[in-house]
Amino acid sequence: MTMTSIRAVATDPEWIPHTYDLGGLNLTSVHVPRQARSELMFLSDEHFAGKFEKATFPAATVAAEARAAGRAPIHFIFHTSFCCSTLLANALDVPGASSTLKEPDVLINLANRFIRSDDSANRERLSLVLRLLERPWAAGETVVVKPTNFANRLVDRILAERPKARAILLYSDVQTFLRSLLKRGMFGRITGRRLFNQLSGWSPLNFGYGVSEVLEQTDVQIAALAWLMQIHHFDAIARAFGPRVLVLDSTTLLADPAAALHKSSALFGFGLSDEQLATIASGPVFSRHSKFSDRDYDAKAREKDHQAVADAYSEELSMVVQWIEAVAAKVGAPLKPGS
C-alpha cells in the first residue's frame, strides 16, 4: 500500500482501529462504511465475517498521520453485560447529532494488555486508538463508543486520558443479570465464568476464596461474583468522576426510555429536543430486538422471557441472590453503583 493509503486509514473514520499485533508495534484497521456499521451488531471479527477490507501499518506511522484527522467530542457507554447496552447505543445513534461505535475489538485487545501492564507503551496505544475513534463521521456529530464489558479495565484510564469525555455506567441488578445469563443456556454460563476469570485479573475486590473453593461453586454463583466485581468497579468510577458519569440501571431505561434518553442526551450534550427524544423512545428502536432488528421485542416481551427463566430456576436464583447479598456485606461491596 502507498503512503496515501496510510493517510486514509489515519484520517478517514470509515477505517476503524481493529487490533494491535502481538508485539504492539503494528495496528490493523478495518474499512467499514457508515451504513454497514449501522447494520452490524458489533464491530468484531465474528460479525465482519471476512467481508471488510483490512490494512496493517506501523502504529507510529498511523499516529503521525492521524494528527491531520478531524476530532469530535467522544463519550462512552460502559456496562455490565446483559443490561440493554446495545439498545441504548442504537437509541443514541442519531444522524446529525451522534454516531455510535458498538464493541470495537481493539478495546478488548487493549484491556488485556492493561491487565498485564499499565505502562507507558500501552497508554500510548490507547491514546492512538481514542484519537482514531473520535474522528467525526459527519460535521457536528458526537461519537459515542460502547465497548464490550470485557474492556472495562480501561474505564478509568479512558476517562483520565480524555478529560472532556463523559460516560453512562449502565448496569442491572443481580437477579436480572443472572436471568439474562441463564436465558442464553450454556453460552451464558460460559460467559459468566469467562467474565469472572478476566475480572479476577484486575479487580481489587478480594472474596478470599481459593482456587478449589471457586471450582466447587456453581456457574451461577461464579457469575454473581463477576457481577459484584463489576458493580464494585462502577461504584468506584462514579465516586471518582462524579458529574462526568451517569449511573443508569436497565430497569429504569425500559420503564421510562424517554426520561433515560433525556438524561443521556443532556450528559453527552447532544442538544436533542424533548420531541425528538420522545420520538426515539416510542419508535422502532424500543419495539425491536436490539441485536436482531427483524424481530419484534419490547419491554413486555423481555419481561416475559425473564419470567420464564425465573420460573425454571426459581430455587437456584433465590439461593444465589441471597448468597451474593451476604458476600457483598462481608466484603463491604455495594449492590448498586453510586449508592
C-alpha positions in Angstrom: 0.0 0.0 0.0 1.1 3.6 -0.6 1.5 6.5 1.9 -1.8 7.8 0.6 -3.4 4.6 1.9 -1.8 5.2 5.3 -3.2 8.7 5.3 -6.7 7.3 4.5 -6.5 4.8 7.3 -5.4 7.5 9.8 -7.9 10.2 8.8 -11.0 8.5 7.3 -13.4 7.4 10.1 -14.6 4.5 7.9 -11.3 2.9 8.8 -11.9 1.6 12.4 -8.9 0.6 14.5 -9.2 -3.2 15.0 -6.3 -4.8 16.7 -2.6 -4.5 17.7 -0.3 -7.3 16.8 1.4 -9.4 19.5 4.3 -7.0 19.9 2.0 -4.0 19.9 4.0 -2.2 17.1 1.6 -2.6 14.3 -2.1 -1.6 14.1 -4.7 -3.3 11.9 -7.7 -1.3 10.8 -10.8 -2.4 9.1 -12.8 -0.5 6.5 -16.5 -0.3 7.5 -18.7 2.3 5.7 -21.3 4.0 7.9 -24.3 2.1 6.5 -22.6 -1.2 7.1 -21.5 -0.1 10.6 -25.1 0.6 11.5 -26.2 -2.8 10.2 -23.6 -4.8 12.1 -24.4 -6.0 15.6 -20.8 -5.4 16.8 -17.5 -4.2 15.3 -15.8 -7.5 15.7 -14.4 -10.3 13.6 -17.3 -12.5 14.3 -19.6 -10.0 12.6 -17.3 -8.8 10.0 -17.2 -12.4 8.6 -14.3 -11.6 6.3 -16.4 -9.1 4.3 -14.5 -5.9 5.0 -11.0 -4.8 3.9 -8.2 -4.7 6.5 -4.9 -2.9 6.4 -2.0 -3.1 8.8 0.6 -0.3 9.3 3.2 0.6 12.0 1.3 2.3 14.8 3.8 5.1 15.0 3.2 5.9 11.3 -0.6 5.9 11.8 -0.2 8.1 14.8 1.8 10.7 12.9 -0.7 10.7 10.0 -3.7 10.9 12.5 -2.6 14.4 13.6 -4.3 15.7 10.4 -7.6 13.9 11.3 -10.7 15.7 12.4 -11.8 15.5 16.0 -15.3 15.2 17.5 -16.5 15.1 21.1 -16.3 11.5 22.3 -18.3 9.8 25.0 -18.9 6.3 26.2 -21.5 3.7 27.3 -19.8 1.3 29.8 -21.9 -1.6 31.0 -22.0 -4.8 33.0 -23.4 -7.0 30.2 -27.0 -8.2 29.6 -28.4 -4.8 30.6 -29.7 -3.3 27.3 -26.5 -1.5 26.4 -26.9 -2.3 22.7 -30.4 -1.0 22.9 -29.2 2.3 24.4 -26.4 2.5 21.8 -28.9 2.1 19.0 -31.2 4.7 20.5 -28.3 7.2 20.8 -27.3 6.8 17.1 -28.9 9.9 15.7 -27.5 11.1 12.3 -26.7 14.7 12.5 -26.2 14.6 16.3 -24.3 11.5 17.1 -22.9 8.2 15.8 -22.2 5.1 17.8 -19.5 2.5 17.6 -20.5 -0.8 19.2 -17.9 -3.0 20.7 -14.8 -2.4 18.5 -12.5 -5.4 19.0 -9.4 -3.2 19.6 -10.7 -2.2 23.1 -10.6 -5.9 24.2 -7.1 -6.1 22.8 -6.1 -3.1 24.8 -7.9 -4.1 28.0 -6.0 -7.4 28.0 -2.7 -5.5 27.6 -3.6 -3.2 30.5 -4.4 -6.2 32.7 -0.9 -7.4 32.1 0.7 -4.0 32.4 -0.5 -0.4 32.9 2.7 1.0 31.3 3.6 4.0 29.1 3.6 1.9 25.9 0.1 0.7 26.5 -1.1 4.2 27.4 0.3 5.4 24.0 -1.5 2.6 22.2 -4.8 3.6 24.0 -4.2 7.3 23.2 -3.8 6.4 19.5 -7.0 4.3 19.4 -9.0 7.1 21.1 -7.6 9.5 18.6 -8.9 7.3 15.8 -12.3 6.6 17.4 -13.0 10.3 17.9 -12.8 11.2 14.2 -16.3 12.6 13.2 -18.5 10.7 10.8 -20.2 14.0 9.8 -19.7 17.6 10.8 -21.2 18.5 14.2 -21.7 14.9 15.2 -20.6 13.5 18.6 -19.0 10.0 18.7 -20.4 7.5 21.3 -18.4 4.3 21.9 -20.0 1.3 23.6 -17.1 -1.1 24.4 -17.8 -4.7 25.5 -17.8 -5.1 29.2 -14.7 -7.3 28.8 -12.9 -4.0 28.2 -14.0 -2.4 31.4 -10.4 -2.4 32.7 -10.0 0.7 30.5 -12.8 2.8 32.1 -10.7 4.9 34.5 -7.8 5.1 32.1 -10.1 6.3 29.2 -11.8 9.0 31.4 -8.4 10.2 32.6 -7.0 10.2 29.0 -10.0 12.3 27.8 -10.9 14.8 30.5 -13.9 16.1 28.5 -15.3 12.7 27.8 -18.4 11.6 29.7 -19.8 8.2 30.3 -23.0 6.3 31.1 -22.5 3.4 33.6 -25.3 1.0 32.6 -26.0 -1.9 34.9 -28.7 -4.3 36.0 -29.5 -5.8 39.4 -28.0 -9.3 40.1 -31.3 -11.2 39.5 -31.8 -9.6 36.1 -28.1 -10.2 35.2 -28.4 -13.9 36.2 -31.7 -14.4 34.4 -30.3 -12.9 31.2 -27.3 -15.3 31.5 -29.4 -18.3 32.1 -31.7 -17.4 29.2 -28.6 -18.0 27.0 -28.1 -21.5 28.1 -24.6 -23.0 28.1 -23.2 -20.0 26.2 -24.4 -17.7 29.0 -22.9 -19.9 31.7 -19.5 -20.0 29.9 -19.7 -16.2 29.5 -20.2 -15.8 33.3 -17.1 -17.9 34.0 -15.0 -16.1 31.4 -16.1 -12.8 32.9 -15.1 -13.9 36.4 -11.8 -15.2 35.1 -11.0 -11.9 33.4 -12.2 -9.6 36.2 -10.2 -11.6 38.8 -7.1 -10.5 36.9 -7.5 -6.8 37.8 -10.4 -6.3 40.3 -9.3 -5.2 43.8 -12.3 -7.0 45.3 -11.0 -10.0 47.2 -13.5 -12.6 48.2 -11.0 -14.8 50.0 -11.8 -17.9 48.0 -9.0 -20.3 47.0 -8.9 -22.0 43.6 -10.5 -25.2 44.9 -13.3 -23.2 46.6 -14.1 -21.4 43.4 -14.2 -24.6 41.4 -16.7 -26.0 43.9 -19.1 -23.1 43.1 -21.9 -23.3 40.5 -21.8 -21.4 37.2 -24.5 -19.1 38.6 -22.5 -18.3 41.8 -19.4 -17.5 39.8 -21.4 -15.3 37.5 -22.8 -13.5 40.5 -19.3 -12.9 41.8 -18.4 -11.4 38.4 -21.5 -9.2 38.6 -20.5 -7.9 42.1 -16.9 -7.1 40.9 -18.4 -5.0 38.1 -20.7 -3.2 40.5 -17.8 -2.5 42.8 -15.8 -1.1 39.9 -18.6 1.1 38.7 -19.2 2.4 42.2 -15.5 3.4 42.3 -15.8 5.1 38.9 -18.9 7.0 39.9 -17.2 8.3 43.1 -14.0 9.2 41.2 -15.6 11.0 38.3 -18.8 12.4 39.8 -20.7 14.6 37.3 -18.9 13.2 34.3 -20.8 9.9 34.6 -24.5 8.9 34.7 -25.3 5.8 36.6 -28.3 4.1 34.9 -30.0 0.8 35.5 -31.7 -1.2 32.8 -35.0 -1.3 34.6 -35.2 2.5 34.6 -34.2 2.6 31.0 -37.0 0.2 30.0 -39.6 1.7 32.3 -39.2 5.3 31.1 -37.0 5.4 28.0 -37.8 9.0 27.2 -36.5 10.1 30.6 -33.4 8.0 30.3 -32.7 9.3 26.8 -33.2 12.9 28.1 -30.6 12.4 30.8 -28.2 10.7 28.3 -28.6 13.4 25.7 -28.0 16.1 28.4 -24.9 14.3 29.7 -23.4 14.0 26.2 -24.5 17.5 25.0 -26.5 16.3 22.0 -29.0 19.2 22.1 -31.9 17.0 21.1 -35.4 18.3 21.8 -37.9 16.6 24.1 -39.9 15.9 21.0 -37.0 14.2 19.2 -36.2 12.1 22.3 -39.9 11.1 22.7 -40.0 10.0 19.0 -36.9 7.8 19.5 -38.4 6.3 22.7 -41.7 5.4 21.0 -40.1 4.3 17.8 -38.8 1.0 16.4 -35.6 1.0 18.5 -37.6 0.1 21.6 -40.0 -2.2 19.8 -37.5 -4.4 18.0 -34.8 -6.7 19.3 -31.6 -4.7 19.7 -29.4 -7.4 18.2 -31.9 -8.8 15.7 -33.8 -5.9 14.1 -36.2 -8.2 12.2 -37.7 -9.4 15.5 -40.4 -7.6 17.4 -39.2 -7.3 21.0 -40.3 -4.7 23.6 -40.1 -4.4 27.3 -43.1 -6.6 27.9 -41.6 -9.4 25.7 -38.3 -9.1 27.6 -40.1 -9.4 30.9 -42.0 -12.5 29.7 -38.7 -14.2 28.7 -37.2 -13.3 32.1 -40.2 -14.6 33.9 -39.9 -17.9 32.1 -36.3 -18.2 33.2 -37.2 -17.1 36.8 -39.9 -19.9 36.9 -37.5 -22.5 35.6 -34.6 -21.7 38.0 -36.5 -20.1 40.9 -34.9 -22.0 43.7 -31.3 -21.6 42.4 -31.8 -17.9 41.7 -33.3 -17.2 45.1 -30.4 -19.0 46.8 -27.7 -17.3 44.8 -29.2 -13.8 45.2 -29.3 -14.3 49.0 -25.8 -15.6 48.9 -24.3 -12.8 46.9 -26.0 -10.2 49.1 -24.3 -11.9 52.1 -21.0 -11.9 50.2 -21.3 -8.2 49.4 -22.0 -7.4 53.1 -19.0 -9.4 54.1 -16.5 -7.7 51.7 -18.1 -4.3 52.0 -19.2 -4.1 48.4 -22.3 -2.1 47.2 -25.2 -3.8 45.4 -25.8 -0.6 43.4 -23.0 1.7 42.0 -23.0 5.2 43.5 -25.3 4.1 46.3 
